[in-house]
Amino acid sequence: MKPYVLLNSAMTVDGKIATNNSSMKISGKNDLIRVHTLRKEYDGIMVGINTVLIDNPKLTIHKINCKKSENPTRIIVDSSARIPLDSKVLNDDAKTIVIVSSKANKASVELLKEKCNVIICGSKQVNLKLALDKLYSLGIKSILLEGGSTLNFSMFKEKLIDEVSICIGSKILGGYDSKTFVDGEGFDKNDCINLKIKKVEKIDDDILLKYDVIY
Ligand SMILES: NC(=O)c1ccc[n+]([C@@H]2O[C@H](COP(=O)([O-])OP(=O)(O)OC[C@H]3O[C@@H](n4cnc5c(N)ncnc54)[C@H](OP(=O)(O)O)[C@@H]3O)[C@@H](O)[C@H]2O)c1
């Protein structure tokens, strides 16, 4: 069994979610409130390690009223246990699970275990199918996937994403190196991911699109 996964992201009109080395504010205040309200409905929030290294996010519910106990578990996909021990996601505001692979340095994993729960899945990169299976057995029945581009691709490739919410901010970023909604090695043109549109909503200057994923 695997948790239900909703991929939520904000992108510019030209499909970018960040520059190559920094985050940026793409959607407006009311979209951020929507995202924090959504976080309340999920057991876990998942991101890739680069998002932690670049943005140092809290991954808590802090744009709306919320008790500490209502924060979802923060899940970080980090094969080599590169996460800095002073990252905000390792603070006491919520539970955190870091998923590493068996190639991670043993001493780093031991230090990390003093701060959070650590799961070992896969030999090189994290085996995402196995990881989701383990998360489900730990009681994480639903996950809000919040990027970045590389993890988004792998999660699609492994057919682990059930639903997509993408908020298009009224901005254009351009740039060869900027991150797009989904990067990675890409799919063959005959093998791309198909979506079924469910809802189109205008939120101030942004447009929210909701899709089911068709595999
Ligand atoms: N606009 C938005 O909504 C939004 C949301 C989130 C993030 N972002 C932006 O996205 C950018 C980061 O994206 P990113 O693509 O560089 O990195 P990412 O997706 O956050 O993290 C990718 C890393 O995850 C690790 N990983 C472990 N197992 C994996 C697997 N099976 N498949 C894929 N990755 C795996 C890999 O590092 P190891 O091999 O070391 O484990 C990989 O390099 C940041 O700039 C951030 O601001 C934007």
PDBQT file of the ligand as one rigid body, heavy atoms in Angstrom, charges set to zero:
ROOT
HETATM    1  N1  LIG A 301       7.806  26.903  -6.699  1.00  0.00    +0.000 N 
HETATM    2  C1  LIG A 301       7.608  25.829  -5.977  1.00  0.00    +0.000 C 
HETATM    3  O1  LIG A 301       6.453  25.448  -5.741  1.00  0.00    +0.000 OA
HETATM    4  C2  LIG A 301       8.774  25.064  -5.430  1.00  0.00    +0.000 A 
HETATM    5  C3  LIG A 301       8.539  24.031  -4.514  1.00  0.00    +0.000 A 
HETATM    6  C4  LIG A 301       9.628  23.303  -4.047  1.00  0.00    +0.000 A 
HETATM    7  C5  LIG A 301      10.900  23.575  -4.489  1.00  0.00    +0.000 A 
HETATM    8  N2  LIG A 301      11.105  24.581  -5.366  1.00  0.00    +0.000 N 
HETATM    9  C6  LIG A 301      12.463  24.879  -5.836  1.00  0.00    +0.000 C 
HETATM   10  O2  LIG A 301      13.037  23.705  -6.396  1.00  0.00    +0.000 OA
HETATM   11  C7  LIG A 301      14.445  23.824  -6.300  1.00  0.00    +0.000 C 
HETATM   12  C8  LIG A 301      15.031  22.492  -5.925  1.00  0.00    +0.000 C 
HETATM   13  O3  LIG A 301      14.713  21.534  -6.912  1.00  0.00    +0.000 OA
HETATM   14  P1  LIG A 301      15.791  20.450  -7.361  1.00  0.00    +0.000 P 
HETATM   15  O4  LIG A 301      15.256  19.776  -8.559  1.00  0.00    +0.000 OA
HETATM   16  O5  LIG A 301      17.129  21.073  -7.460  1.00  0.00    +0.000 OA
HETATM   17  O6  LIG A 301      15.881  19.463  -6.123  1.00  0.00    +0.000 OA
HETATM   18  P2  LIG A 301      14.853  18.588  -5.248  1.00  0.00    +0.000 P 
HETATM   19  O7  LIG A 301      13.883  17.905  -6.134  1.00  0.00    +0.000 OA
HETATM   20  O8  LIG A 301      14.377  19.421  -4.123  1.00  0.00    +0.000 OA
HETATM   21  O9  LIG A 301      15.855  17.509  -4.632  1.00  0.00    +0.000 OA
HETATM   22  C9  LIG A 301      16.466  16.588  -5.527  1.00  0.00    +0.000 C 
HETATM   23  C10 LIG A 301      17.413  15.687  -4.785  1.00  0.00    +0.000 C 
HETATM   24  O10 LIG A 301      16.691  14.716  -4.034  1.00  0.00    +0.000 OA
HETATM   25  C11 LIG A 301      17.529  13.601  -3.855  1.00  0.00    +0.000 C 
HETATM   26  N3  LIG A 301      16.897  12.341  -4.170  1.00  0.00    +0.000 N 
HETATM   27  C12 LIG A 301      17.084  11.195  -3.456  1.00  0.00    +0.000 A 
HETATM   28  N4  LIG A 301      16.458  10.180  -4.024  1.00  0.00    +0.000 NA
HETATM   29  C13 LIG A 301      15.858  10.668  -5.130  1.00  0.00    +0.000 A 
HETATM   30  C14 LIG A 301      15.088  10.063  -6.136  1.00  0.00    +0.000 A 
HETATM   31  N5  LIG A 301      14.784   8.764  -6.141  1.00  0.00    +0.000 N 
HETATM   32  N6  LIG A 301      14.667  10.831  -7.144  1.00  0.00    +0.000 NA
HETATM   33  C15 LIG A 301      14.948  12.156  -7.164  1.00  0.00    +0.000 A 
HETATM   34  N7  LIG A 301      15.684  12.789  -6.247  1.00  0.00    +0.000 NA
HETATM   35  C16 LIG A 301      16.137  12.040  -5.227  1.00  0.00    +0.000 A 
HETATM   36  C17 LIG A 301      18.704  13.759  -4.817  1.00  0.00    +0.000 C 
HETATM   37  O11 LIG A 301      19.852  14.165  -4.071  1.00  0.00    +0.000 OA
HETATM   38  P3  LIG A 301      20.732  13.000  -3.389  1.00  0.00    +0.000 P 
HETATM   39  O12 LIG A 301      21.127  12.074  -4.514  1.00  0.00    +0.000 OA
HETATM   40  O13 LIG A 301      21.845  13.690  -2.738  1.00  0.00    +0.000 OA
HETATM   41  O14 LIG A 301      19.825  12.342  -2.439  1.00  0.00    +0.000 OA
HETATM   42  C18 LIG A 301      18.266  14.872  -5.723  1.00  0.00    +0.000 C 
HETATM   43  O15 LIG A 301      19.319  15.610  -6.281  1.00  0.00    +0.000 OA
HETATM   44  C19 LIG A 301      14.736  24.903  -5.264  1.00  0.00    +0.000 C 
HETATM   45  O16 LIG A 301      15.315  26.019  -5.903  1.00  0.00    +0.000 OA
HETATM   46  C20 LIG A 301      13.380  25.278  -4.718  1.00  0.00    +0.000 C 
HETATM   47  O17 LIG A 301      13.272  26.672  -4.463  1.00  0.00    +0.000 OA
HETATM   48  C21 LIG A 301      10.083  25.323  -5.839  1.00  0.00    +0.000 A 
ENDROOT
TORSDOF 0
